């Protein structure tokens, strides 16, 4: 998480982001009453062709073929 200080908002706020999670179900045991419903990956954007140019889509295909990279920026519900 050391790279997070490179983002302007994080750096300007002085916030420290010093945790990450591999298995979303770990949060269920840590937070009483929390239920993991679904995971949305950045590469799962509907109509991705409409939002990104061809070159970006090709790069996404390469990046999302690598599991750890595909899970970056995921959203949990």
C-alpha positions as CSV (number, residue, x, y, z in Angstrom):
1,X,0.0,0.0,0.0
2,X,3.1,2.2,0.0
3,X,2.3,3.3,-3.5
4,X,-1.0,4.9,-2.4
5,X,0.8,8.1,-1.3
6,X,1.5,8.7,-5.0
7,X,-2.2,9.6,-5.5
8,X,-2.8,13.3,-5.1
9,X,-5.9,13.1,-2.8
10,X,-4.3,10.6,-0.5
11,X,-1.1,12.5,-0.3
12,X,-2.9,15.9,0.2
13,X,-5.1,14.5,3.0
14,X,-2.2,12.8,4.8
15,X,-4.3,9.6,5.0
16,X,-2.6,6.3,5.5
17,X,-4.0,3.3,3.6
18,X,-2.2,0.4,5.2
19,X,-4.4,-2.7,4.6
20,X,-5.7,-4.8,1.8
21,X,-7.8,-7.9,1.6
22,X,-7.4,-11.0,-0.6
23,X,-10.6,-12.9,0.5
24,X,-13.7,-10.7,0.9
25,X,-15.2,-13.3,3.2
26,X,-12.5,-12.3,5.8
27,X,-14.4,-9.0,6.3
28,X,-17.5,-11.0,7.3
29,X,-15.7,-12.5,10.3
30,X,-14.1,-9.1,11.2
31,X,-17.3,-7.0,11.0
32,X,-20.4,-8.5,12.7
33,X,-23.5,-8.4,10.5
34,X,-21.6,-7.7,7.3
35,X,-22.5,-10.0,4.4
36,X,-20.4,-10.4,1.2
37,X,-22.7,-10.3,-1.8
38,X,-20.7,-9.9,-4.9
39,X,-17.5,-8.8,-6.5
40,X,-17.2,-6.5,-9.5
41,X,-13.9,-6.4,-11.4
42,X,-12.8,-3.3,-13.3
43,X,-12.7,-5.4,-16.5
44,X,-16.3,-6.3,-16.1
45,X,-17.6,-2.9,-17.2
46,X,-20.7,-3.4,-19.4
47,X,-20.3,-1.8,-22.9
48,X,-16.5,-1.3,-22.3
49,X,-16.2,-0.6,-26.1
50,X,-18.3,2.5,-25.6
51,X,-16.1,3.9,-22.8
52,X,-12.5,3.1,-23.9
53,X,-10.6,3.4,-27.2
54,X,-9.4,0.3,-29.0
55,X,-5.8,0.6,-27.7
56,X,-7.0,0.8,-24.1
57,X,-9.3,-2.3,-24.5
58,X,-6.3,-4.3,-25.9
59,X,-4.2,-3.3,-22.9
60,X,-7.1,-4.2,-20.5
61,X,-7.3,-7.7,-22.1
62,X,-3.6,-8.3,-21.4
63,X,-3.8,-6.9,-17.9
64,X,-6.9,-8.8,-16.9
65,X,-5.5,-12.0,-18.1
66,X,-3.2,-11.9,-15.0
67,X,-5.3,-12.8,-12.0
68,X,-3.6,-10.5,-9.4
69,X,-3.8,-7.6,-11.8
70,X,-7.4,-8.3,-12.7
71,X,-8.3,-8.0,-9.0
72,X,-6.9,-4.5,-8.6
73,X,-9.5,-1.9,-8.3
74,X,-12.3,-4.4,-7.7
75,X,-15.5,-3.4,-5.9
76,X,-17.1,-5.5,-3.3
77,X,-20.7,-5.5,-2.4
